[in-house]
Amino acid sequence: MTICPVCNGLYEMFIMCANCGEPMIESGRLMDYYDNYSPYMDIDLMKLEDGYPDTYSGNKCPHLYRCPTCQHDHVLFIKE
């Protein structure tokens, strides 16, 4: 079993916005935004349904990063 270091607070990722150059804020796992029950579902099952073919087999956790200045969203795949 693998774990995501960002989900588990082992380290933080700091990225800059491609549009305006401001720091982006980590907004959690992408799958948590699918519907009201997504944050409570099994992570491995949600990876099978997330639309990204390599998240389950490649042990990657998609995280949503948002720029507070220009509202640009970016999905970053964190290696588990």
KOLLO-175384 format. One record per atom (N, C-alpha, C): residue number from 1; atom name; x, y, z. Coordinates in steps of 0.05 Angstrom, whole numbers, always signed. Each point is the difference from the previous one (the first is absolute). Layout:
BEGIN
NUM/CA/X/Y/Z $
...
END
This chain:
BEGIN
1/N/+17/-24/+0 $
1/CA/-17/+24/+0 $
1/C/+18/+25/+0 $
2/N/-7/+18/-17 $
2/CA/+15/+25/-2 $
2/C/-15/+23/+13 $
3/N/+14/+21/+8 $
3/CA/-14/+23/+11 $
3/C/+10/+25/-14 $
4/N/-17/+20/-1 $
4/CA/+6/+25/-13 $
4/C/+13/+18/+22 $
5/N/+24/+10/-5 $
5/CA/+14/+16/+21 $
5/C/-14/+27/+4 $
6/N/-14/+10/-20 $
6/CA/-14/+26/+4 $
6/C/-26/-4/+16 $
7/N/-15/-21/-7 $
7/CA/-25/-7/+15 $
7/C/+6/-5/+29 $
8/N/+23/-12/+6 $
8/CA/+6/-8/+27 $
8/C/+18/+20/+14 $
9/N/+5/+23/-11 $
9/CA/+14/+22/+13 $
9/C/+30/-5/+3 $
10/N/+12/-18/-16 $
10/CA/+28/-5/+2 $
10/C/+17/+22/-12 $
11/N/-10/+12/-21 $
11/CA/+12/+24/-12 $
11/C/-20/+16/-16 $
12/N/+7/+25/-5 $
12/CA/-17/+18/-16 $
12/C/+12/+6/-27 $
13/N/-16/+3/-20 $
13/CA/+9/+8/-26 $
13/C/-6/+29/-4 $
14/N/+19/+15/-9 $
14/CA/-4/+29/-6 $
14/C/+4/+3/-30 $
15/N/-21/+9/-14 $
15/CA/+3/+6/-28 $
15/C/-10/+28/-6 $
16/N/+10/+11/-22 $
16/CA/-8/+27/-8 $
16/C/-20/-2/-23 $
17/N/-18/+19/-1 $
17/CA/-21/+1/-20 $
17/C/+13/+5/-28 $
18/N/-8/-15/-19 $
18/CA/+10/+4/-28 $
18/C/-12/+26/-12 $
19/N/-22/+9/+9 $
19/CA/-13/+25/-11 $
19/C/+12/+25/+11 $
20/N/+2/+2/+27 $
20/CA/+7/+26/+12 $
20/C/+26/-2/+17 $
21/N/+10/-24/+5 $
21/CA/+25/-2/+15 $
21/C/-2/+1/+30 $
22/N/-25/+1/+10 $
22/CA/-4/+0/+29 $
22/C/+0/-29/+11 $
23/N/+6/-3/+26 $
23/CA/-1/-28/+11 $
23/C/-28/-11/+0 $
24/N/-2/-26/-6 $
24/CA/-26/-13/+0 $
24/C/-5/-14/+26 $
25/N/-25/-4/+7 $
25/CA/-8/-13/+25 $
25/C/-9/-28/-6 $
26/N/+10/-19/+16 $
26/CA/-9/-28/-2 $
26/C/-28/-2/+10 $
27/N/-18/-11/-16 $
27/CA/-29/-1/+7 $
27/C/-10/-28/+5 $
28/N/+18/-20/+2 $
28/CA/-9/-27/+6 $
28/C/+0/-18/-24 $
29/N/-8/-24/+5 $
29/CA/-1/-20/-22 $
29/C/-22/+8/-20 $
30/N/+6/-4/-25 $
30/CA/-19/+7/-21 $
30/C/-26/-16/+3 $
31/N/+2/-25/+8 $
31/CA/-23/-17/+2 $
31/C/-20/+10/+21 $
32/N/+9/+15/+19 $
32/CA/-18/+10/+21 $
32/C/-20/+20/-10 $
33/N/+3/+10/-25 $
33/CA/-18/+20/-11 $
33/C/-20/-12/-19 $
34/N/-1/-26/-3 $
34/CA/-18/-12/-19 $
34/C/-29/+2/+9 $
35/N/-6/-7/+24 $
35/CA/-27/+3/+11 $
35/C/+1/+2/+31 $
36/N/-23/+0/+13 $
36/CA/+0/+3/+29 $
36/C/+12/-23/+15 $
37/N/+0/-24/-11 $
37/CA/+9/-24/+14 $
37/C/+29/-7/-8 $
38/N/+11/+12/-19 $
38/CA/+27/-7/-10 $
38/C/+21/+0/+22 $
39/N/+1/+20/+18 $
39/CA/+21/+0/+20 $
39/C/-1/-24/+19 $
40/N/-23/-14/+1 $
40/CA/-4/-22/+18 $
40/C/+3/-27/-13 $
41/N/+4/-1/-26 $
41/CA/+3/-25/-15 $
41/C/+29/-10/+2 $
42/N/+4/-25/-5 $
42/CA/+26/-13/+0 $
42/C/+17/+13/-22 $
43/N/+24/+8/+7 $
43/CA/+18/+14/-18 $
43/C/+7/-16/-25 $
44/N/+6/-26/+4 $
44/CA/+7/-17/-23 $
44/C/-23/-3/-19 $
45/N/-24/-2/+10 $
45/CA/-24/-2/-17 $
45/C/-4/+26/-16 $
46/N/+4/+22/+13 $
46/CA/-4/+26/-13 $
46/C/+21/+4/-22 $
47/N/+24/-11/+4 $
47/CA/+21/+2/-21 $
47/C/-8/-16/-25 $
48/N/-16/-20/+3 $
48/CA/-9/-15/-24 $
48/C/-20/+16/-16 $
49/N/-13/+19/+13 $
49/CA/-21/+16/-13 $
49/C/+7/+29/-6 $
50/N/+25/+8/+5 $
50/CA/+7/+28/-2 $
50/C/+5/+10/-29 $
51/N/+2/-18/-19 $
51/CA/+4/+9/-28 $
51/C/+29/+2/-8 $
52/N/+18/-5/+18 $
52/CA/+29/+0/-6 $
52/C/+10/-28/+0 $
53/N/+10/-10/-22 $
53/CA/+6/-29/-2 $
53/C/+24/-9/+17 $
54/N/+17/+18/+8 $
54/CA/+24/-10/+15 $
54/C/+0/+6/+30 $
55/N/-22/+10/+10 $
55/CA/+0/+6/+29 $
55/C/-1/-25/+17 $
56/N/-14/-20/-8 $
56/CA/-2/-25/+15 $
56/C/+25/-17/-3 $
57/N/+7/-6/-25 $
57/CA/+22/-18/-5 $
57/C/+27/+14/+4 $
58/N/+1/+26/-3 $
58/CA/+25/+15/+3 $
58/C/+5/+11/+28 $
59/N/-19/-6/+18 $
59/CA/+3/+10/+28 $
59/C/+3/+30/+1 $
60/N/-18/+14/-13 $
60/CA/+1/+30/+1 $
60/C/-26/+10/+12 $
61/N/+2/+21/+15 $
61/CA/-24/+12/+13 $
61/C/-4/+28/-12 $
62/N/-22/+4/-15 $
62/CA/-5/+27/-12 $
62/C/-10/+20/+21 $
63/N/+14/+22/+2 $
63/CA/-7/+22/+18 $
63/C/-7/+25/-16 $
64/N/-20/+14/+10 $
64/CA/-8/+25/-13 $
64/C/+14/+23/+13 $
65/N/+13/+17/-16 $
65/CA/+13/+24/+10 $
65/C/-15/+24/-13 $
66/N/-6/+20/+16 $
66/CA/-15/+23/-10 $
66/C/+16/+26/+7 $
67/N/+0/+18/-20 $
67/CA/+12/+26/+4 $
67/C/-20/+19/+13 $
68/N/+6/+12/+23 $
68/CA/-19/+18/+12 $
68/C/-2/+27/-14 $
69/N/+19/+6/-17 $
69/CA/-1/+25/-14 $
69/C/-16/-1/-26 $
70/N/+5/-19/-17 $
70/CA/-14/-1/-26 $
70/C/-19/-24/-2 $
71/N/-3/-16/+21 $
71/CA/-18/-23/+1 $
71/C/+7/-22/-20 $
72/N/+25/-1/-9 $
72/CA/+8/-21/-19 $
72/C/+3/-26/+16 $
73/N/-10/-22/-11 $
73/CA/+3/-27/+12 $
73/C/+21/-16/-14 $
74/N/+14/-17/+15 $
74/CA/+20/-18/-11 $
74/C/-1/-26/+16 $
75/N/+0/-22/-15 $
75/CA/+1/-27/+13 $
75/C/+29/-9/-1 $
76/N/+10/-7/+24 $
76/CA/+28/-9/+3 $
76/C/-2/-29/+10 $
77/N/+15/-18/-13 $
77/CA/+0/-28/+8 $
77/C/+24/-5/+18 $
78/N/-7/-8/+25 $
78/CA/+20/-4/+21 $
78/C/+7/-30/+0 $
79/N/+26/-7/-1 $
79/CA/+9/-28/+1 $
79/C/-4/-11/+28 $
80/N/-14/-23/+2 $
80/CA/-5/-12/+26 $
80/C/+24/-18/+7 $
END
